[in-house]
Amino acid sequence: MKEATDVFSDWAEQGKDLGMERGHATAVSEMLKAAIENLPQPFSAIDIGCGNGWVVRKLTTLGAIRAEGVDGAKQMILKAREIDPQGTYHEAQLPEWTPDNPFDFVHTMEFLYYLKNPEEMLSKIHDEWLNPGGWLVAGVDHYSEHEASLKWPEQLNVHMTTMSIQDWEKAMQNAGFQNLKIWQTASSENFPGTLAMLGQRAADS
Ligand SMILES: C[S@@+](CC[C@H](N)C(=O)[O-])C[C@H]1O[C@@H](n2cnc3c(N)ncnc32)[C@H](O)[C@@H]1O
């Protein structure tokens, strides 16, 4: 099997990052809308698995005073820095890398299931990436109830951890998130929607 970061580095070279940006835009808008009404203004934020950095740049228009992105695909990060030379984009493998300072808000779209242990990453986000009282919003399109997505690991020759909606909800709870909202968004005739997950690290934790 190939490393996801190698596959997506090739995708960036082929310009396929723009297709992902278009494909994910509706779900990401809904996820950001649900999260941002809970955040202080201004807020600090990071996008995990940021690709070409399009959500990082969106976050600065939504009130982020410090917005950063991290991705393990070299060409994605090169592209992000080319588009936005003033921006902060980290090229790093996850879950090993952790930020120097925590954030008020963590966003991640279509990244978590590439990991062998998404629940471990959720715990790290909760304990190490977020300030007390901070919020996570995460979206995944590969999950058990989205039958067509079950073929993706074989089609892409990349590891994906397949979890049901209930598994994701439990993983968010086990990681310590509170005030959970789990919903499917941006569905269409052949797509049950992005599974979106919103949760908060307790203010006194
Ligand atoms: C499906 S793309 C989504 C990109 C972006 N979030 C978007 O919506 O356009 C998944 C991204 O996660 C990154 N990624 C996957 N596994 C990773 C890992 N272990 N460490 C760092 N980045 C990873 C890939 O390089 C890729 O850019």
The ligand as an SDF file (V2000), in Angstrom:
LIG
                    3D

 27 29  0  0  0  0  0  0  0  0999 V2000
   -8.3080   14.0370    1.1450 C   0  0  0  0  0  0  0  0  0  0  0  0
   -7.0050   15.1790    1.4130 S   0  0  0  0  0  0  0  0  0  0  0  0
   -7.8990   16.5660    2.0860 C   0  0  0  0  0  0  0  0  0  0  0  0
   -7.1510   17.8700    1.9680 C   0  0  0  0  0  0  0  0  0  0  0  0
   -7.9140   19.0940    2.4930 C   0  0  0  0  0  0  0  0  0  0  0  0
   -8.3150   18.9100    3.8790 N   0  0  0  0  0  0  0  0  0  0  0  0
   -9.1070   19.3770    1.6300 C   0  0  0  0  0  0  0  0  0  0  0  0
  -10.2470   19.2050    2.1080 O   0  0  0  0  0  0  0  0  0  0  0  0
   -8.9340   19.7710    0.4710 O   0  0  0  0  0  0  0  0  0  0  0  0
   -6.1780   14.4930    2.8450 C   0  0  0  0  0  0  0  0  0  0  0  0
   -4.9290   15.2640    3.2550 C   0  0  0  0  0  0  0  0  0  0  0  0
   -4.4330   14.6750    4.4780 O   0  0  0  0  0  0  0  0  0  0  0  0
   -3.0230   14.5480    4.3730 C   0  0  0  0  0  0  0  0  0  0  0  0
   -2.5670   13.4270    5.2050 N   0  0  0  0  0  0  0  0  0  0  0  0
   -3.0190   12.1440    5.1590 C   0  0  0  0  0  0  0  0  0  0  0  0
   -2.3630   11.3840    6.0700 N   0  0  0  0  0  0  0  0  0  0  0  0
   -1.4850   12.2040    6.6960 C   0  0  0  0  0  0  0  0  0  0  0  0
   -0.5280   12.0030    7.7380 C   0  0  0  0  0  0  0  0  0  0  0  0
   -0.3320   10.8050    8.3280 N   0  0  0  0  0  0  0  0  0  0  0  0
    0.2110   13.0680    8.1480 N   0  0  0  0  0  0  0  0  0  0  0  0
    0.0320   14.2960    7.5790 C   0  0  0  0  0  0  0  0  0  0  0  0
   -0.8560   14.5370    6.5790 N   0  0  0  0  0  0  0  0  0  0  0  0
   -1.6030   13.5060    6.1480 C   0  0  0  0  0  0  0  0  0  0  0  0
   -2.7690   14.2980    2.8940 C   0  0  0  0  0  0  0  0  0  0  0  0
   -1.4410   14.6190    2.5270 O   0  0  0  0  0  0  0  0  0  0  0  0
   -3.8150   15.1600    2.2080 C   0  0  0  0  0  0  0  0  0  0  0  0
   -3.3550   16.4230    1.8470 O   0  0  0  0  0  0  0  0  0  0  0  0
  1  2  1  0
  2  3  1  0
  2 10  1  0
  3  4  1  0
  4  5  1  0
  5  6  1  0
  5  7  1  0
  7  8  2  0
  7  9  1  0
 10 11  1  0
 11 12  1  0
 11 26  1  0
 12 13  1  0
 13 14  1  0
 13 24  1  0
 14 15  1  0
 14 23  1  0
 15 16  2  0
 16 17  1  0
 17 18  1  0
 17 23  2  0
 18 19  1  0
 18 20  2  0
 20 21  1  0
 21 22  2  0
 22 23  1  0
 24 25  1  0
 24 26  1  0
 26 27  1  0
M  CHG  2   2   1   9  -1
M  END
$$$$
